[in-house]
């Protein structure tokens, strides 16, 4: 993972965050290898971040990007193609975790 990040000259802070969230993902699922995990496990982890750990939408996006990088670049997994579907779930999860008054629509003004 770190090698793939460094070869692409990503920032060191990005490397730290990606490793942090991927490690968290692996621990969240009982230390299973990511190749053993499916789309539902990705969705469950991102949902847990938003609902139970109360992370912001931008933090959830970093975790999402880390998992996408892992599956697409490091593991070269076909699962990466289906991870764009999780993005929709993330939006709904953020809205639900903030409640009806937590998210403002342009029509509210």
LOPA-645249 format. One record per atom (N, C-alpha, C): residue number from 1; residue in three letters; chain; x negated, y, z negated. Coordinates in steps of 0.001 Angstrom, whole numbers, plus 500000, padded with zeros to 6 digits. Layout:
LOPA-645249
<r filo="NUM" bagu="ala" guza="A" xx="X" yy="Y" zz="Z"/>
...
This chain:
LOPA-645249
<r filo="1" bagu="unk" guza="A" xx="499170" yy="498812" zz="500000"/>
<r filo="1" bagu="unk" guza="A" xx="500000" yy="500000" zz="500000"/>
<r filo="1" bagu="unk" guza="A" xx="499127" yy="501249" zz="500000"/>
<r filo="2" bagu="unk" guza="A" xx="498206" yy="501301" zz="499050"/>
<r filo="2" bagu="unk" guza="A" xx="497326" yy="502479" zz="498970"/>
<r filo="2" bagu="unk" guza="A" xx="496495" yy="502637" zz="500244"/>
<r filo="3" bagu="unk" guza="A" xx="496035" yy="501541" zz="500774"/>
<r filo="3" bagu="unk" guza="A" xx="495240" yy="501605" zz="502006"/>
<r filo="3" bagu="unk" guza="A" xx="496065" yy="502173" zz="503161"/>
<r filo="4" bagu="unk" guza="A" xx="497308" yy="501716" zz="503271"/>
<r filo="4" bagu="unk" guza="A" xx="498180" yy="502205" zz="504339"/>
<r filo="4" bagu="unk" guza="A" xx="498438" yy="503702" zz="504191"/>
<r filo="5" bagu="unk" guza="A" xx="498557" yy="504168" zz="502969"/>
<r filo="5" bagu="unk" guza="A" xx="498771" yy="505598" zz="502714"/>
<r filo="5" bagu="unk" guza="A" xx="497523" yy="506396" zz="503085"/>
<r filo="6" bagu="unk" guza="A" xx="496374" yy="505888" zz="502676"/>
<r filo="6" bagu="unk" guza="A" xx="495123" yy="506619" zz="502914"/>
<r filo="6" bagu="unk" guza="A" xx="494748" yy="506653" zz="504389"/>
<r filo="7" bagu="unk" guza="A" xx="495022" yy="505586" zz="505107"/>
<r filo="7" bagu="unk" guza="A" xx="494733" yy="505549" zz="506540"/>
<r filo="7" bagu="unk" guza="A" xx="495537" yy="506624" zz="507265"/>
<r filo="8" bagu="unk" guza="A" xx="496723" yy="506914" zz="506741"/>
<r filo="8" bagu="unk" guza="A" xx="497593" yy="507923" zz="507360"/>
<r filo="8" bagu="unk" guza="A" xx="497351" yy="509324" zz="506807"/>
<r filo="9" bagu="unk" guza="A" xx="496368" yy="509454" zz="505944"/>
<r filo="9" bagu="unk" guza="A" xx="495959" yy="510741" zz="505364"/>
<r filo="9" bagu="unk" guza="A" xx="497091" yy="511471" zz="504656"/>
<r filo="10" bagu="unk" guza="A" xx="497926" yy="510693" zz="503957"/>
<r filo="10" bagu="unk" guza="A" xx="498968" yy="511322" zz="503157"/>
<r filo="10" bagu="unk" guza="A" xx="498340" yy="511918" zz="501901"/>
<r filo="11" bagu="unk" guza="A" xx="499003" yy="512860" zz="501309"/>
<r filo="11" bagu="unk" guza="A" xx="498480" yy="513527" zz="500110"/>
<r filo="11" bagu="unk" guza="A" xx="498351" yy="512532" zz="498965"/>
<r filo="12" bagu="unk" guza="A" xx="497373" yy="512788" zz="498100"/>
<r filo="12" bagu="unk" guza="A" xx="497155" yy="511919" zz="496938"/>
<r filo="12" bagu="unk" guza="A" xx="498390" yy="511915" zz="496037"/>
<r filo="13" bagu="unk" guza="A" xx="499052" yy="513047" zz="495926"/>
<r filo="13" bagu="unk" guza="A" xx="500265" yy="513110" zz="495101"/>
<r filo="13" bagu="unk" guza="A" xx="501365" yy="512222" zz="495690"/>
<r filo="14" bagu="unk" guza="A" xx="501435" yy="512143" zz="497003"/>
<r filo="14" bagu="unk" guza="A" xx="502399" yy="511258" zz="497662"/>
<r filo="14" bagu="unk" guza="A" xx="502061" yy="509816" zz="497340"/>
<r filo="15" bagu="unk" guza="A" xx="500783" yy="509490" zz="497397"/>
<r filo="15" bagu="unk" guza="A" xx="500342" yy="508131" zz="497060"/>
<r filo="15" bagu="unk" guza="A" xx="500766" yy="507771" zz="495641"/>
<r filo="16" bagu="unk" guza="A" xx="500520" yy="508661" zz="494705"/>
<r filo="16" bagu="unk" guza="A" xx="500880" yy="508396" zz="493312"/>
<r filo="16" bagu="unk" guza="A" xx="502382" yy="508168" zz="493158"/>
<r filo="17" bagu="unk" guza="A" xx="503184" yy="509010" zz="493788"/>
<r filo="17" bagu="unk" guza="A" xx="504630" yy="508875" zz="493677"/>
<r filo="17" bagu="unk" guza="A" xx="505128" yy="507587" zz="494338"/>
<r filo="18" bagu="unk" guza="A" xx="504627" yy="507279" zz="495514"/>
<r filo="18" bagu="unk" guza="A" xx="505052" yy="506063" zz="496197"/>
<r filo="18" bagu="unk" guza="A" xx="504712" yy="504823" zz="495369"/>
<r filo="19" bagu="unk" guza="A" xx="503511" yy="504782" zz="494841"/>
<r filo="19" bagu="unk" guza="A" xx="503114" yy="503637" zz="494013"/>
<r filo="19" bagu="unk" guza="A" xx="503995" yy="503557" zz="492768"/>
<r filo="20" bagu="unk" guza="A" xx="504295" yy="504694" zz="492163"/>
<r filo="20" bagu="unk" guza="A" xx="505137" yy="504734" zz="490968"/>
<r filo="20" bagu="unk" guza="A" xx="506527" yy="504149" zz="491261"/>
<r filo="21" bagu="unk" guza="A" xx="507158" yy="504609" zz="492337"/>
<r filo="21" bagu="unk" guza="A" xx="508516" yy="504141" zz="492624"/>
<r filo="21" bagu="unk" guza="A" xx="508556" yy="502716" zz="493144"/>
<r filo="22" bagu="unk" guza="A" xx="507545" yy="502309" zz="493871"/>
<r filo="22" bagu="unk" guza="A" xx="507522" yy="500917" zz="494337"/>
<r filo="22" bagu="unk" guza="A" xx="507255" yy="499970" zz="493166"/>
<r filo="23" bagu="unk" guza="A" xx="506388" yy="500372" zz="492267"/>
<r filo="23" bagu="unk" guza="A" xx="506158" yy="499572" zz="491060"/>
<r filo="23" bagu="unk" guza="A" xx="507447" yy="499482" zz="490244"/>
<r filo="24" bagu="unk" guza="A" xx="508145" yy="500602" zz="490124"/>
<r filo="24" bagu="unk" guza="A" xx="509422" yy="500607" zz="489414"/>
<r filo="24" bagu="unk" guza="A" xx="510447" yy="499700" zz="490070"/>
<r filo="25" bagu="unk" guza="A" xx="510473" yy="499703" zz="491392"/>
<r filo="25" bagu="unk" guza="A" xx="511375" yy="498845" zz="492155"/>
<r filo="25" bagu="unk" guza="A" xx="511087" yy="497369" zz="491880"/>
<r filo="26" bagu="unk" guza="A" xx="509818" yy="497012" zz="491888"/>
<r filo="26" bagu="unk" guza="A" xx="509417" yy="495624" zz="491637"/>
<r filo="26" bagu="unk" guza="A" xx="509762" yy="495220" zz="490208"/>
<r filo="27" bagu="unk" guza="A" xx="509483" yy="496078" zz="489254"/>
<r filo="27" bagu="unk" guza="A" xx="509821" yy="495787" zz="487847"/>
<r filo="27" bagu="unk" guza="A" xx="511324" yy="495696" zz="487638"/>
<r filo="28" bagu="unk" guza="A" xx="512064" yy="496586" zz="488293"/>
<r filo="28" bagu="unk" guza="A" xx="513523" yy="496599" zz="488171"/>
<r filo="28" bagu="unk" guza="A" xx="514117" yy="495250" zz="488565"/>
<r filo="29" bagu="unk" guza="A" xx="513479" yy="494584" zz="489522"/>
<r filo="29" bagu="unk" guza="A" xx="513972" yy="493293" zz="490007"/>
<r filo="29" bagu="unk" guza="A" xx="513159" yy="492119" zz="489475"/>
<r filo="30" bagu="unk" guza="A" xx="512680" yy="492252" zz="488256"/>
<r filo="30" bagu="unk" guza="A" xx="512020" yy="491127" zz="487588"/>
<r filo="30" bagu="unk" guza="A" xx="510711" yy="490702" zz="488202"/>
<r filo="31" bagu="unk" guza="A" xx="509972" yy="491650" zz="488743"/>
<r filo="31" bagu="unk" guza="A" xx="508650" yy="491415" zz="489326"/>
<r filo="31" bagu="unk" guza="A" xx="508673" yy="490492" zz="490555"/>
<r filo="32" bagu="unk" guza="A" xx="509805" yy="490489" zz="491251"/>
<r filo="32" bagu="unk" guza="A" xx="509862" yy="489725" zz="492510"/>
<r filo="32" bagu="unk" guza="A" xx="509113" yy="490488" zz="493582"/>
<r filo="33" bagu="unk" guza="A" xx="508542" yy="489750" zz="494518"/>
<r filo="33" bagu="unk" guza="A" xx="507859" yy="490386" zz="495641"/>
<r filo="33" bagu="unk" guza="A" xx="508912" yy="491050" zz="496525"/>
<r filo="34" bagu="unk" guza="A" xx="508614" yy="492245" zz="497036"/>
<r filo="34" bagu="unk" guza="A" xx="509590" yy="492938" zz="497886"/>
<r filo="34" bagu="unk" guza="A" xx="510072" yy="492136" zz="499095"/>
<r filo="35" bagu="unk" guza="A" xx="509270" yy="491208" zz="499584"/>
<r filo="35" bagu="unk" guza="A" xx="509718" yy="490374" zz="500717"/>
<r filo="35" bagu="unk" guza="A" xx="510908" yy="489493" zz="500320"/>
<r filo="36" bagu="unk" guza="A" xx="511039" yy="489215" zz="499025"/>
<r filo="36" bagu="unk" guza="A" xx="512133" yy="488377" zz="498534"/>
<r filo="36" bagu="unk" guza="A" xx="513415" yy="489181" zz="498307"/>
<r filo="37" bagu="unk" guza="A" xx="513320" yy="490489" zz="498390"/>
<r filo="37" bagu="unk" guza="A" xx="514454" yy="491347" zz="498075"/>
<r filo="37" bagu="unk" guza="A" xx="515143" yy="491820" zz="499340"/>
<r filo="38" bagu="unk" guza="A" xx="516435" yy="491993" zz="499242"/>
<r filo="38" bagu="unk" guza="A" xx="517259" yy="492373" zz="500385"/>
<r filo="38" bagu="unk" guza="A" xx="517761" yy="493812" zz="500237"/>
<r filo="39" bagu="unk" guza="A" xx="518581" yy="494209" zz="501169"/>
<r filo="39" bagu="unk" guza="A" xx="519125" yy="495558" zz="501199"/>
<r filo="39" bagu="unk" guza="A" xx="519916" yy="495890" zz="499934"/>
<r filo="40" bagu="unk" guza="A" xx="520646" yy="494933" zz="499417"/>
<r filo="40" bagu="unk" guza="A" xx="521432" yy="495172" zz="498203"/>
<r filo="40" bagu="unk" guza="A" xx="520545" yy="495509" zz="497010"/>
<r filo="41" bagu="unk" guza="A" xx="519364" yy="494903" zz="496945"/>
<r filo="41" bagu="unk" guza="A" xx="518437" yy="495211" zz="495852"/>
<r filo="41" bagu="unk" guza="A" xx="517870" yy="496624" zz="495986"/>
<r filo="42" bagu="unk" guza="A" xx="517632" yy="497046" zz="497219"/>
<r filo="42" bagu="unk" guza="A" xx="517180" yy="498426" zz="497457"/>
<r filo="42" bagu="unk" guza="A" xx="518272" yy="499389" zz="497003"/>
<r filo="43" bagu="unk" guza="A" xx="519484" yy="499102" zz="497410"/>
<r filo="43" bagu="unk" guza="A" xx="520634" yy="499946" zz="497045"/>
<r filo="43" bagu="unk" guza="A" xx="520816" yy="499978" zz="495523"/>
<r filo="44" bagu="unk" guza="A" xx="520676" yy="498834" zz="494875"/>
<r filo="44" bagu="unk" guza="A" xx="520855" yy="498759" zz="493416"/>
<r filo="44" bagu="unk" guza="A" xx="519820" yy="499610" zz="492685"/>
<r filo="45" bagu="unk" guza="A" xx="518581" yy="499571" zz="493144"/>
<r filo="45" bagu="unk" guza="A" xx="517518" yy="500364" zz="492504"/>
<r filo="45" bagu="unk" guza="A" xx="517774" yy="501864" zz="492662"/>
<r filo="46" bagu="unk" guza="A" xx="518101" yy="502278" zz="493861"/>
<r filo="46" bagu="unk" guza="A" xx="518352" yy="503707" zz="494102"/>
<r filo="46" bagu="unk" guza="A" xx="519586" yy="504193" zz="493352"/>
<r filo="47" bagu="unk" guza="A" xx="520582" yy="503346" zz="493252"/>
<r filo="47" bagu="unk" guza="A" xx="521775" yy="503689" zz="492485"/>
<r filo="47" bagu="unk" guza="A" xx="521443" yy="503809" zz="491009"/>
<r filo="48" bagu="unk" guza="A" xx="520623" yy="502896" zz="490508"/>
<r filo="48" bagu="unk" guza="A" xx="520209" yy="502955" zz="489106"/>
<r filo="48" bagu="unk" guza="A" xx="519464" yy="504254" zz="488802"/>
<r filo="49" bagu="unk" guza="A" xx="518608" yy="504671" zz="489713"/>
<r filo="49" bagu="unk" guza="A" xx="517887" yy="505929" zz="489505"/>
<r filo="49" bagu="unk" guza="A" xx="518857" yy="507098" zz="489347"/>
<r filo="50" bagu="unk" guza="A" xx="519868" yy="507137" zz="490199"/>
<r filo="50" bagu="unk" guza="A" xx="520801" yy="508263" zz="490186"/>
<r filo="50" bagu="unk" guza="A" xx="521778" yy="508200" zz="489017"/>
<r filo="51" bagu="unk" guza="A" xx="522330" yy="507025" zz="488763"/>
<r filo="51" bagu="unk" guza="A" xx="523401" yy="506909" zz="487783"/>
<r filo="51" bagu="unk" guza="A" xx="522876" yy="506739" zz="486363"/>
<r filo="52" bagu="unk" guza="A" xx="521967" yy="505805" zz="486167"/>
<r filo="52" bagu="unk" guza="A" xx="521505" yy="505494" zz="484810"/>
<r filo="52" bagu="unk" guza="A" xx="520312" yy="506330" zz="484356"/>
<r filo="53" bagu="unk" guza="A" xx="519482" yy="506728" zz="485294"/>
<r filo="53" bagu="unk" guza="A" xx="518298" yy="507514" zz="484923"/>
<r filo="53" bagu="unk" guza="A" xx="518459" yy="508991" zz="485225"/>
<r filo="54" bagu="unk" guza="A" xx="519583" yy="509349" zz="485826"/>
<r filo="54" bagu="unk" guza="A" xx="519923" yy="510754" zz="486073"/>
<r filo="54" bagu="unk" guza="A" xx="518871" yy="511537" zz="486843"/>
<r filo="55" bagu="unk" guza="A" xx="518237" yy="510902" zz="487833"/>
<r filo="55" bagu="unk" guza="A" xx="517246" yy="511638" zz="488620"/>
<r filo="55" bagu="unk" guza="A" xx="517962" yy="512542" zz="489611"/>
<r filo="56" bagu="unk" guza="A" xx="517291" yy="513574" zz="490036"/>
<r filo="56" bagu="unk" guza="A" xx="517871" yy="514500" zz="491007"/>
<r filo="56" bagu="unk" guza="A" xx="517913" yy="513849" zz="492386"/>
<r filo="57" bagu="unk" guza="A" xx="518663" yy="514479" zz="493277"/>
<r filo="57" bagu="unk" guza="A" xx="518762" yy="513968" zz="494647"/>
<r filo="57" bagu="unk" guza="A" xx="517398" yy="513970" zz="495323"/>
<r filo="58" bagu="unk" guza="A" xx="516579" yy="514989" zz="495060"/>
<r filo="58" bagu="unk" guza="A" xx="515258" yy="515035" zz="495701"/>
<r filo="58" bagu="unk" guza="A" xx="514349" yy="513934" zz="495177"/>
<r filo="59" bagu="unk" guza="A" xx="514458" yy="513605" zz="493905"/>
<r filo="59" bagu="unk" guza="A" xx="513664" yy="512508" zz="493343"/>
<r filo="59" bagu="unk" guza="A" xx="514115" yy="511182" zz="493929"/>
<r filo="60" bagu="unk" guza="A" xx="515415" yy="511021" zz="494081"/>
<r filo="60" bagu="unk" guza="A" xx="515940" yy="509807" zz="494688"/>
<r filo="60" bagu="unk" guza="A" xx="515463" yy="509692" zz="496136"/>
<r filo="61" bagu="unk" guza="A" xx="515342" yy="510815" zz="496819"/>
<r filo="61" bagu="unk" guza="A" xx="514831" yy="510814" zz="498195"/>
<r filo="61" bagu="unk" guza="A" xx="513378" yy="510383" zz="498260"/>
<r filo="62" bagu="unk" guza="A" xx="512579" yy="510768" zz="497265"/>
<r filo="62" bagu="unk" guza="A" xx="511175" yy="510340" zz="497221"/>
<r filo="62" bagu="unk" guza="A" xx="511112" yy="508828" zz="497044"/>
<r filo="63" bagu="unk" guza="A" xx="511921" yy="508296" zz="496138"/>
<r filo="63" bagu="unk" guza="A" xx="511953" yy="506847" zz="495922"/>
<r filo="63" bagu="unk" guza="A" xx="512407" yy="506131" zz="497196"/>
<r filo="64" bagu="unk" guza="A" xx="513401" yy="506693" zz="497858"/>
<r filo="64" bagu="unk" guza="A" xx="513885" yy="506142" zz="499123"/>
<r filo="64" bagu="unk" guza="A" xx="512774" yy="506128" zz="500174"/>
<r filo="65" bagu="unk" guza="A" xx="512052" yy="507232" zz="500282"/>
<r filo="65" bagu="unk" guza="A" xx="510948" yy="507327" zz="501251"/>
<r filo="65" bagu="unk" guza="A" xx="509852" yy="506318" zz="500939"/>
<r filo="66" bagu="unk" guza="A" xx="509580" yy="506118" zz="499657"/>
<r filo="66" bagu="unk" guza="A" xx="508564" yy="505146" zz="499250"/>
<r filo="66" bagu="unk" guza="A" xx="508970" yy="503737" zz="499673"/>
<r filo="67" bagu="unk" guza="A" xx="510220" yy="503388" zz="499447"/>
<r filo="67" bagu="unk" guza="A" xx="510699" yy="502054" zz="499828"/>
<r filo="67" bagu="unk" guza="A" xx="510732" yy="501886" zz="501340"/>
<r filo="68" bagu="unk" guza="A" xx="511129" yy="502923" zz="502039"/>
<r filo="68" bagu="unk" guza="A" xx="511125" yy="502865" zz="503498"/>
<r filo="68" bagu="unk" guza="A" xx="509704" yy="502671" zz="504022"/>
<r filo="69" bagu="unk" guza="A" xx="508747" yy="503390" zz="503453"/>
<r filo="69" bagu="unk" guza="A" xx="507351" yy="503249" zz="503836"/>
<r filo="69" bagu="unk" guza="A" xx="506866" yy="501828" zz="503565"/>
<r filo="70" bagu="unk" guza="A" xx="507219" yy="501302" zz="502408"/>
<r filo="70" bagu="unk" guza="A" xx="506814" yy="499941" zz="502046"/>
<r filo="70" bagu="unk" guza="A" xx="507325" yy="498924" zz="503062"/>
<r filo="71" bagu="unk" guza="A" xx="508623" yy="498972" zz="503321"/>
<r filo="71" bagu="unk" guza="A" xx="509212" yy="497959" zz="504205"/>
<r filo="71" bagu="unk" guza="A" xx="508852" yy="498165" zz="505672"/>
<r filo="72" bagu="unk" guza="A" xx="508734" yy="499405" zz="506096"/>
<r filo="72" bagu="unk" guza="A" xx="508456" yy="499666" zz="507509"/>
<r filo="72" bagu="unk" guza="A" xx="506970" yy="499559" zz="507831"/>
<r filo="73" bagu="unk" guza="A" xx="506148" yy="500217" zz="507044"/>
<r filo="73" bagu="unk" guza="A" xx="504730" yy="500336" zz="507373"/>
<r filo="73" bagu="unk" guza="A" xx="503881" yy="499219" zz="506777"/>
<r filo="74" bagu="unk" guza="A" xx="504091" yy="498925" zz="505513"/>
<r filo="74" bagu="unk" guza="A" xx="503235" yy="497957" zz="504833"/>
<r filo="74" bagu="unk" guza="A" xx="503664" yy="496528" zz="505135"/>
<r filo="75" bagu="unk" guza="A" xx="504957" yy="496249" zz="504991"/>
<r filo="75" bagu="unk" guza="A" xx="505442" yy="494876" zz="505177"/>
<r filo="75" bagu="unk" guza="A" xx="505906" yy="494588" zz="506596"/>
<r filo="76" bagu="unk" guza="A" xx="506074" yy="495628" zz="507414"/>
<r filo="76" bagu="unk" guza="A" xx="506572" yy="495480" zz="508778"/>
<r filo="76" bagu="unk" guza="A" xx="507820" yy="494592" zz="508798"/>
<r filo="77" bagu="unk" guza="A" xx="508751" yy="494918" zz="507917"/>
<r filo="77" bagu="unk" guza="A" xx="509952" yy="494121" zz="507721"/>
<r filo="77" bagu="unk" guza="A" xx="511116" yy="494650" zz="508554"/>
<r filo="78" bagu="unk" guza="A" xx="511915" yy="493746" zz="509097"/>
<r filo="78" bagu="unk" guza="A" xx="513114" yy="494186" zz="509821"/>
<r filo="78" bagu="unk" guza="A" xx="514126" yy="494865" zz="508889"/>
<r filo="79" bagu="unk" guza="A" xx="513976" yy="494654" zz="507593"/>
<r filo="79" bagu="unk" guza="A" xx="514845" yy="495297" zz="506617"/>
<r filo="79" bagu="unk" guza="A" xx="514763" yy="496819" zz="506718"/>
<r filo="80" bagu="unk" guza="A" xx="513615" yy="497324" zz="507165"/>
<r filo="80" bagu="unk" guza="A" xx="513411" yy="498776" zz="507280"/>
<r filo="80" bagu="unk" guza="A" xx="514446" yy="499417" zz="508199"/>
<r filo="81" bagu="unk" guza="A" xx="514871" yy="498692" zz="509218"/>
<r filo="81" bagu="unk" guza="A" xx="515853" yy="499242" zz="510150"/>
<r filo="81" bagu="unk" guza="A" xx="517200" yy="499487" zz="509479"/>
<r filo="82" bagu="unk" guza="A" xx="517500" yy="498721" zz="508451"/>
<r filo="82" bagu="unk" guza="A" xx="518787" yy="498829" zz="507765"/>
<r filo="82" bagu="unk" guza="A" xx="518729" yy="499688" zz="506518"/>
<r filo="83" bagu="unk" guza="A" xx="517530" yy="500150" zz="506169"/>
<r filo="83" bagu="unk" guza="A" xx="517415" yy="500974" zz="504972"/>
<r filo="83" bagu="unk" guza="A" xx="518070" yy="502322" zz="505193"/>
<r filo="84" bagu="unk" guza="A" xx="518303" yy="502929" zz="506841"/>
<r filo="84" bagu="unk" guza="A" xx="518967" yy="504211" zz="507054"/>
<r filo="84" bagu="unk" guza="A" xx="520339" yy="504191" zz="506447"/>
<r filo="85" bagu="unk" guza="A" xx="521043" yy="502830" zz="506322"/>
<r filo="85" bagu="unk" guza="A" xx="522404" yy="502708" zz="505775"/>
<r filo="85" bagu="unk" guza="A" xx="522455" yy="503086" zz="504303"/>
<r filo="86" bagu="unk" guza="A" xx="521344" yy="502918" zz="503592"/>
<r filo="86" bagu="unk" guza="A" xx="521287" yy="503214" zz="502161"/>
<r filo="86" bagu="unk" guza="A" xx="521412" yy="504712" zz="501929"/>
<r filo="87" bagu="unk" guza="A" xx="520978" yy="505516" zz="502869"/>
<r filo="87" bagu="unk" guza="A" xx="521023" yy="506979" zz="502728"/>
<r filo="87" bagu="unk" guza="A" xx="522444" yy="507455" zz="502446"/>
<r filo="88" bagu="unk" guza="A" xx="523422" yy="506887" zz="503108"/>
<r filo="88" bagu="unk" guza="A" xx="524814" yy="507255" zz="502875"/>
<r filo="88" bagu="unk" guza="A" xx="525229" yy="506910" zz="501456"/>
<r filo="89" bagu="unk" guza="A" xx="524819" yy="505742" zz="500989"/>
<r filo="89" bagu="unk" guza="A" xx="525124" yy="505341" zz="499621"/>
<r filo="89" bagu="unk" guza="A" xx="524515" yy="506314" zz="498632"/>
<r filo="90" bagu="unk" guza="A" xx="523311" yy="506789" zz="498932"/>
<r filo="90" bagu="unk" guza="A" xx="522637" yy="507719" zz="498025"/>
<r filo="90" bagu="unk" guza="A" xx="523426" yy="509014" zz="497884"/>
<r filo="91" bagu="unk" guza="A" xx="523963" yy="509513" zz="498973"/>
<r filo="91" bagu="unk" guza="A" xx="524737" yy="510760" zz="498925"/>
<r filo="91" bagu="unk" guza="A" xx="525966" yy="510573" zz="498053"/>
<r filo="92" bagu="unk" guza="A" xx="526697" yy="509495" zz="498265"/>
<r filo="92" bagu="unk" guza="A" xx="527890" yy="509246" zz="497464"/>
<r filo="92" bagu="unk" guza="A" xx="527549" yy="509041" zz="495997"/>
<r filo="93" bagu="unk" guza="A" xx="526452" yy="508364" zz="495727"/>
<r filo="93" bagu="unk" guza="A" xx="526038" yy="508130" zz="494346"/>
<r filo="93" bagu="unk" guza="A" xx="525739" yy="509447" zz="493648"/>
<r filo="94" bagu="unk" guza="A" xx="525046" yy="510350" zz="494325"/>
<r filo="94" bagu="unk" guza="A" xx="524745" yy="511651" zz="493737"/>
<r filo="94" bagu="unk" guza="A" xx="526019" yy="512432" zz="493449"/>
<r filo="95" bagu="unk" guza="A" xx="526963" yy="512394" zz="494358"/>
<r filo="95" bagu="unk" guza="A" xx="528229" yy="513101" zz="494156"/>
<r filo="95" bagu="unk" guza="A" xx="528978" yy="512512" zz="492974"/>
<r filo="96" bagu="unk" guza="A" xx="529049" yy="511193" zz="492905"/>
<r filo="96" bagu="unk" guza="A" xx="529760" yy="510547" zz="491812"/>
<r filo="96" bagu="unk" guza="A" xx="529107" yy="510792" zz="490461"/>
<r filo="97" bagu="unk" guza="A" xx="527788" yy="510798" zz="490418"/>
<r filo="97" bagu="unk" guza="A" xx="527099" yy="510981" zz="489143"/>
<r filo="97" bagu="unk" guza="A" xx="527212" yy="512410" zz="488626"/>
<r filo="98" bagu="unk" guza="A" xx="527468" yy="513378" zz="489506"/>
<r filo="98" bagu="unk" guza="A" xx="527591" yy="514765" zz="489089"/>
<r filo="98" bagu="unk" guza="A" xx="529029" yy="515158" zz="488784"/>
<r filo="99" bagu="unk" guza="A" xx="529971" yy="514342" zz="489117"/>
<r filo="99" bagu="unk" guza="A" xx="531361" yy="514661" zz="488855"/>
<r filo="99" bagu="unk" guza="A" xx="531938" yy="515589" zz="489912"/>
<r filo="100" bagu="unk" guza="A" xx="533228" yy="515813" zz="489839"/>
<r filo="100" bagu="unk" guza="A" xx="533927" yy="516594" zz="490852"/>
<r filo="100" bagu="unk" guza="A" xx="533457" yy="518033" zz="490914"/>
<r filo="101" bagu="unk" guza="A" xx="533050" yy="518607" zz="489798"/>
<r filo="101" bagu="unk" guza="A" xx="532649" yy="520010" zz="489777"/>
<r filo="101" bagu="unk" guza="A" xx="531141" yy="520193" zz="489955"/>
<r filo="102" bagu="unk" guza="A" xx="530393" yy="519091" zz="490056"/>
<r filo="102" bagu="unk" guza="A" xx="528947" yy="519186" zz="490173"/>
<r filo="102" bagu="unk" guza="A" xx="528445" yy="519489" zz="491572"/>
<r filo="103" bagu="unk" guza="A" xx="529276" yy="519264" zz="492562"/>
<r filo="103" bagu="unk" guza="A" xx="528877" yy="519467" zz="493946"/>
<r filo="103" bagu="unk" guza="A" xx="529822" yy="520487" zz="494583"/>
<r filo="104" bagu="unk" guza="A" xx="529245" yy="521513" zz="495164"/>
<r filo="104" bagu="unk" guza="A" xx="530060" yy="522561" zz="495777"/>
<r filo="104" bagu="unk" guza="A" xx="530069" yy="522384" zz="497298"/>
<r filo="105" bagu="unk" guza="A" xx="531221" yy="522532" zz="497841"/>
<r filo="105" bagu="unk" guza="A" xx="531408" yy="522486" zz="499288"/>
<r filo="105" bagu="unk" guza="A" xx="531361" yy="523905" zz="499835"/>
<r filo="106" bagu="unk" guza="A" xx="530959" yy="524086" zz="501087"/>
<r filo="106" bagu="unk" guza="A" xx="531023" yy="525417" zz="501685"/>
<r filo="106" bagu="unk" guza="A" xx="532446" yy="525981" zz="501668"/>
<r filo="107" bagu="unk" guza="A" xx="533432" yy="525112" zz="501641"/>
<r filo="107" bagu="unk" guza="A" xx="534821" yy="525548" zz="501616"/>
<r filo="107" bagu="unk" guza="A" xx="535258" yy="526068" zz="500246"/>
<r filo="108" bagu="unk" guza="A" xx="534451" yy="525791" zz="499200"/>
<r filo="108" bagu="unk" guza="A" xx="534782" yy="526256" zz="497853"/>
<r filo="108" bagu="unk" guza="A" xx="534718" yy="527769" zz="497721"/>
<r filo="109" bagu="unk" guza="A" xx="533944" yy="528430" zz="498573"/>
<r filo="109" bagu="unk" guza="A" xx="533778" yy="529878" zz="498423"/>
<r filo="109" bagu="unk" guza="A" xx="534700" yy="530676" zz="499251"/>
